[in-house]
């Protein structure tokens, strides 16, 4: 985002928490106050905003009123190049189903080990899938990026009304130069559009 780029360029922030948000939800602030009044306290992690907690930092890609060409053109050159590289390399992104959660979880645990966070168990994702699918058949999707049969990246996509979230993402340590993560993110953006 322009705000983050400016903070990095100006060296005004050393952590993402030091950068003021472009937008805040006043209702969220009210909920935080209500939870604090009931005794809830924020659990501190390593400050990254990830790990075994829900992410604290959310980035939005506005899609309304924009073509996919507009959206793609708004990304930086390196990201666009990575998407094209994945396509040319034969990375195939497909939607998975409940049975593919095990493949997702396998690369998710690789990601957890590489990035130093505690992974949720496969049973968590099974429960999440069932609960969300029982509510709405298109509430959650699973995406898998494969190359020559190998799952290189996998993500979950959650939809509520007109909003879509990239909920969980994972990537293998193998064939990282093929940029499967970029390909899978672009596919989710296209589907959300």
Residue pairs with C-beta under 8 A, 6 or more apart in sequence:
1 22
1 59
3 19
3 20
3 22
4 16
4 19
6 12
7 13
7 18
7 19
12 18
12 19
13 19
15 47
16 48
16 49
16 57
17 47
17 49
17 56
23 60
43 53
45 51
45 52
45 53
49 55
49 56
49 57
50 115
50 117
51 116
51 117
51 118
52 117
52 118
52 120
58 165
61 71
61 189
63 71
63 189
63 192
63 193
66 74
66 193
68 189
68 190
68 193
71 189
71 193
72 80
72 83
72 186
73 80
79 182
82 179
82 182
83 179
83 182
83 183
83 186
85 178
85 179
85 182
86 145
86 178
86 179
86 180
86 182
86 183
87 183
89 147
89 178
89 179
90 147
90 148
91 145
91 146
91 147
91 152
91 178
91 179
91 180
91 183
92 145
92 146
92 147
93 143
93 144
93 145
93 146
93 180
93 183
93 184
93 187
94 143
94 144
94 146
95 141
95 142
95 143
95 144
96 103
96 104
96 142
96 143
96 144
96 154
97 142
98 126
98 129
98 130
98 133
100 142
100 144
100 154
101 122
101 125
101 126
101 129
101 142
102 122
103 144
103 151
103 154
104 125
104 142
104 144
104 151
104 154
104 155
104 156
104 168
104 170
105 119
105 122
105 125
106 151
107 151
107 152
107 153
107 154
107 170
107 171
107 172
108 119
108 120
108 154
108 168
108 170
109 119
110 170
110 171
110 172
110 173
111 119
111 169
111 170
111 171
112 118
112 119
114 173
125 156
125 168
128 140
128 156
129 140
129 142
132 139
132 140
132 158
133 139
133 140
136 159
138 159
139 158
139 159
139 160
140 156
140 157
140 158
140 159
140 167
141 156
141 157
141 159
141 191
142 154
142 155
142 156
142 157
143 154
143 155
143 156
143 157
143 184
143 187
143 188
144 151
144 153
144 154
144 184
145 151
145 152
145 153
145 154
145 180
145 181
145 183
145 184
145 187
146 152
146 180
147 175
147 178
147 180
150 172
150 174
150 175
151 172
152 171
152 172
152 174
152 175
152 176
152 178
152 180
152 181
153 169
153 170
153 171
153 172
153 180
153 181
153 183
153 184
154 169
154 170
154 171
154 184
155 166
155 167
155 168
155 169
155 170
155 184
155 185
155 188
156 166
156 167
156 168
156 169
157 164
157 165
157 166
157 167
157 188
157 191
157 192
158 164
158 165
158 167
159 165
159 192
164 188
164 191
164 192
166 185
166 188
169 181
169 184
169 185
171 180
171 181
172 180
